[in-house]
Amino acid sequence: MQAKKMSEEEVNELKRIVEKNYGVILDFSSFDCYINRRNEVYLIVKGISEDLIKIASFAGVYFGRLKRNEKIQLSVEGSQIVGKHATKNVAILDDENLARFLEGLKCKWKELINCERNNFVLIKHGNDFFGSGILREDGIESLVPKARRVMRTIKKV
Amino acid sequence: MMEFPQGFRKKFEEILKDEFPLLEMCLHKRARDCIRVNTLKISREELKERLEKIGWKLEEVPWYENAFFVETEGSLAKTNEFFLGYYYIQDAASLVPVIVLNPRPGEIVLDACASPGSKTTFIAELMKNEGLIIANDVTPKRIKALSFNLQKIGATNVVVTMMDARNIKRLGIKFDKILLDVPCSSSGTFISSFRVLQFWSQHVVKRLSKLQKQLLKAAVEVLKEDGVLVYSTCSLDPEENEENLEYAVKKLGLKPELIEVKGLKYRRGLEAYGKRRFEYSKFAIRFYPFDNLTEGFFVCKLRK
């Protein structure tokens, strides 16, 4: 995996960005954080040698991608780690709009919790977190990866 | 109408004798749908409650409490819970090699032929994301499927490598436990996919048997002293099973251990096939699609 282990300073910066965007102080102490050239962050259980990670095709869990202006787009798993305690940038969806979100379509929110327009928001339904979207004036753009979309209304021919 | 290829029929009439019609009946049956709870993300009770609420009928798999046979009109893969990685869809038979391996938190485990990851993800769950799992496979396509499933399950202690497992010692790691679920003719999986029998031939079985022995040899080299290796296939063919168990004991010096899997209907390995006698077959288990209405499997446990 072409990624390097993040220094303590870089991990602290990651923590600060997560806190700024989602209001959560995350504890990364049981993980080594790795970052690649695309600014994608991976969480790997502590103690695995860097040399092994270098020759790996994949390792740990993809947490999210750092973006410009101190923003971070979280993966589905990243949103599940952060979401439980998030106090900012959380969008709550109803059943119908969640189905649209999971199909990769634009959807409407039912409720917004401390959300900032044009920033990433965590998608919440019940107590579950389904990944990230981007909050626009007229709705939320779905960022569900293609491979993970759930096609329920669009039928296969 | 679906029929066994001629060579396959002849071979398994000889092996199964009176039970052969039971195998033939499985041509017209389907393996039971099964899901495994991802205990890294949700409890068994919570998932059960949620799925029953959407109308699923769940029946605990007798050989593993955190897996269920499922009856539903809908697709298993189109629920919110599946999207969230709260369960993994797999055949209930493929739980067995990992149950026999019995991985523990903190151990160093190799899954040598890991894709698409049903067993690796199960190992990660049992290890509670502690220790290290090397999940290896050989082609980019298989690695992609494996990585996708590991991500979804939330496994943080798995490192995926792409190499021919016959070269696995290049990693320079010694393992406490190894799962060697080798590439095989998959003849036990015809209940899930009849297509596998289109590729079945005695020639293919022999070629795979040779590869499986090479994989066994390579795995033994990276197993710690007193370490455990579980060898399994979803093949029903003795050349890929009992014959390789004999090879592992007689040529590689591994010690077979007796295994029991509570709740699973199985029989011991074949004592003989054709002119061959299998001295250690009593240590192995094999089950056919008609035993549990799952895919057929062969599993044995060996210690270095």
Interface residues (C-beta under 8 A of the other chain):
Chain A: F31 L43 I44 V45 I48 L52 I53 I55 A56 S57 F58 A59 G60 V61 Y62 S75 V76 E77 Q80 L98 L102 H125 D128 F130 A147 R148 V150 M151 R152
Chain B: K41 A77 K78 N80 F82 F83 L84 G85 N129 E130 G131 L132 I143 L146 S147 F148 L150 Q151 K152 G154 A155 T156 N157 V158 V159 V160 T161 M162 L171 I173
